[in-house]
Amino acid sequence: MASTVDELLSRARLRDAPPPPADIADSAPAAPAAGEGPGACRPAAGPPAPAGAAERQAAMRAAAHDLRALCEAAASGAAVTALGGGFLTQSLPQPAGARVLGCLLLLADTEDSARFWWQYASGAGDPIASYCLYLHHLALGENRQASWWHRQTAPAAEAALPAALRVLRALRPGGPGPGPGRAAVDAVLEYVPAAVNYVDDDLELPLPDPDFSERIRALTAAARRRP
């Protein structure tokens, strides 16, 4: 997990602007399926404790901010480019690719689709996807579901990710800055939401378009050629 945290931190960009508010969406509690605030309200240290209304709202805002920061770090130019490679393995998405896709969808303000891909990745053993779901439900004020997903996070990730998020918050108060790979991320963000509407009748999964990998490769290649 140390290498995963190092990778997330290596993608941080220094910014001076204040963090933008993150969108908050609803989700169904039947299948445990998501901020800015002072350090006392940080949700990353563990499952939320009972609090008053003001504290709950602060914790929800902090969780939404944390989730967005985590997704911005996870959906780097390199990770997005990798989606054009081995995203599908024997017709099923790889867990890491599904997690990155979920983060892209969150950044594109399609949280329901993001939650699906995080659930898929978490079920396949991706601890960062489980942590994304923990933050997602915490941002919605759904503490029971948030606690459930927190328990699904591997111990190594549970210990390392909160520290990584604290560093990301300090380094990137205004979100991701321009840099290598950012143009590729922006290009893919415009494409991805409409690309995951296809539902395979046999698998009953909202798989990406059949030419998803080819389109990702074309978009990222075009972005790299821009001056």
C-alpha positions in Angstrom: 0.0 0.0 0.0 3.0 2.3 0.5 3.6 2.3 -3.2 -0.1 3.2 -3.9 0.1 6.1 -1.5 3.3 7.3 -2.9 1.8 7.2 -6.4 -1.2 9.2 -5.2 1.0 11.9 -3.6 3.2 12.1 -6.7 0.2 13.3 -8.7 -0.5 16.3 -6.4 -0.3 19.9 -7.9 0.2 23.0 -5.9 -2.7 25.4 -6.1 -3.6 28.6 -4.2 -7.4 28.8 -4.9 -9.9 27.6 -2.3 -11.5 24.1 -2.8 -14.7 24.1 -4.9 -17.8 22.5 -3.3 -18.4 18.9 -4.4 -21.7 17.6 -5.6 -23.6 15.2 -3.3 -26.0 12.5 -4.7 -28.3 10.0 -3.1 -28.0 6.2 -3.1 -30.1 3.2 -2.0 -29.1 1.6 1.3 -30.2 -1.9 0.4 -26.8 -2.7 -1.2 -24.1 -0.7 0.5 -23.2 1.1 -2.5 -20.7 9.2 -1.0 -16.4 18.2 2.9 -14.1 20.8 3.0 -13.7 21.6 6.6 -11.3 22.1 9.5 -9.1 19.3 10.6 -11.4 18.4 13.5 -14.0 17.3 11.0 -11.8 15.1 8.9 -13.7 11.9 8.1 -10.6 9.9 7.0 -9.6 8.7 10.5 -12.4 6.2 10.8 -16.2 5.6 10.9 -18.1 8.7 11.9 -19.3 9.2 15.5 -22.7 10.7 16.5 -22.6 14.5 16.3 -24.8 17.5 16.2 -26.3 18.9 13.0 -23.5 21.4 12.4 -20.8 18.7 13.0 -22.6 16.3 10.7 -22.8 18.9 7.9 -19.1 19.7 8.3 -18.2 16.0 8.2 -20.3 15.5 5.0 -18.6 18.4 3.3 -15.2 17.2 4.4 -15.9 13.7 3.1 -17.1 15.1 -0.3 -13.9 17.2 -0.5 -11.8 14.2 0.4 -13.5 12.0 -2.1 -12.9 14.5 -4.9 -9.2 14.9 -3.9 -8.8 11.2 -3.9 -10.4 10.8 -7.3 -8.4 13.7 -8.8 -5.2 11.9 -7.6 -6.3 8.4 -8.7 -7.5 9.6 -12.2 -4.1 10.8 -13.3 -3.0 11.1 -16.9 -1.1 7.8 -16.6 -4.1 6.0 -15.1 -6.4 7.4 -17.8 -4.0 6.3 -20.5 -4.0 2.8 -19.0 -7.7 2.6 -19.5 -6.9 2.4 -23.2 -4.9 -0.7 -22.7 -6.0 -3.6 -20.5 -9.3 -2.3 -19.1 -11.2 -5.4 -20.2 -10.0 -8.9 -19.4 -12.0 -11.7 -20.8 -15.0 -9.3 -21.2 -14.8 -8.2 -17.6 -13.2 -4.9 -16.4 -10.1 -5.1 -14.3 -10.6 -3.9 -10.7 -8.0 -1.1 -10.9 -9.5 0.1 -14.2 -13.0 0.0 -12.8 -11.9 2.1 -9.8 -10.3 4.7 -12.1 -13.5 4.7 -14.3 -15.5 5.3 -11.1 -13.3 8.2 -10.2 -13.6 9.7 -13.7 -17.4 9.5 -13.4 -17.4 11.1 -10.0 -15.4 14.0 -11.4 -17.9 14.2 -14.3 -20.7 14.5 -11.7 -22.3 11.2 -12.5 -22.1 9.7 -9.0 -24.6 6.8 -9.4 -22.4 5.3 -12.2 -19.3 6.0 -10.2 -20.7 4.1 -7.2 -21.5 1.1 -9.4 -17.9 0.8 -10.7 -16.5 1.3 -7.2 -18.8 -1.5 -5.9 -17.5 -3.7 -8.8 -13.9 -2.9 -8.0 -14.3 -3.4 -4.3 -16.0 -6.7 -4.8 -12.9 -7.8 -6.8 -10.6 -6.8 -4.0 -9.6 -3.2 -4.6 -9.3 -1.5 -1.2 -9.1 2.1 -2.6 -12.6 1.5 -4.2 -13.9 0.5 -0.8 -12.5 3.7 0.7 -14.1 5.7 -2.1 -17.5 4.1 -1.2 -16.9 4.9 2.5 -16.3 8.6 1.6 -19.2 8.6 -0.8 -21.7 7.5 1.8 -20.2 9.7 4.5 -20.7 12.7 2.2 -24.3 11.7 1.9 -24.7 11.5 5.6 -25.3 7.7 5.3 -23.2 6.7 8.3 -24.4 3.1 8.5 -23.4 2.4 4.9 -20.2 4.4 5.4 -19.2 2.3 8.4 -19.9 -0.9 6.4 -17.6 0.1 3.6 -15.0 1.3 6.0 -14.9 -2.2 7.4 -14.3 -3.6 3.9 -11.2 -1.4 3.4 -8.0 -3.5 3.8 -6.1 -2.6 7.0 -3.1 -1.3 5.1 -5.3 1.0 3.0 -7.2 2.1 6.1 -3.9 3.1 7.8 -2.3 4.8 4.7 -5.1 6.6 2.9 -6.1 9.1 5.6 -2.5 10.3 5.8 -2.3 10.6 2.0 -5.5 12.6 1.9 -4.2 15.0 4.5 -1.1 15.7 2.4 -3.3 16.0 -0.8 -5.5 18.6 1.0 -2.4 20.6 2.0 -0.8 20.4 -1.4 -3.9 20.8 -3.6 -6.3 23.2 -1.9 -7.7 24.3 -5.3 -7.8 20.9 -7.1 -5.6 19.6 -9.8 -3.4 22.0 -11.7 -2.2 22.0 -15.3 0.5 19.6 -16.1 1.5 16.5 -18.1 -1.5 14.3 -18.6 -4.2 16.9 -17.6 -5.3 17.5 -21.1 -5.8 13.7 -21.5 -7.9 13.6 -18.3 -10.1 16.5 -19.5 -10.6 14.9 -22.9 -11.6 11.5 -21.3 -13.9 13.3 -18.8 -15.9 14.6 -21.7 -16.2 11.2 -23.3 -16.7 8.7 -20.4 -20.2 9.6 -19.0 -21.9 8.8 -22.3 -19.7 5.8 -23.0 -20.9 3.7 -20.1 -24.6 3.6 -21.0 -24.3 0.3 -22.8 -25.7 -2.7 -20.9 -24.6 -6.2 -21.8 -27.6 -8.5 -21.9 -25.6 -11.5 -20.8 -23.5 -9.9 -18.1 -26.1 -7.4 -17.0 -23.4 -4.8 -16.5 -23.3 -1.3 -17.8 -20.2 -1.9 -19.8 -18.5 0.8 -21.8 -19.0 1.1 -25.5 -17.4 -1.8 -27.5 -14.8 0.7 -28.9 -14.1 2.2 -25.4 -10.4 1.3 -25.3 -9.8 2.5 -28.9 -11.5 5.8 -28.1 -9.5 6.3 -24.9 -6.3 5.6 -26.8 -7.3 8.1 -29.5 -8.3 10.8 -27.1 -5.1 10.5 -24.9 -2.9 10.4 -28.0 -4.5 13.5 -29.4 -4.1 15.3 -26.1 -0.4 14.4 -25.9 0.1 16.0 -29.4 -1.3 19.3 -28.3 1.3 22.1 -27.7 
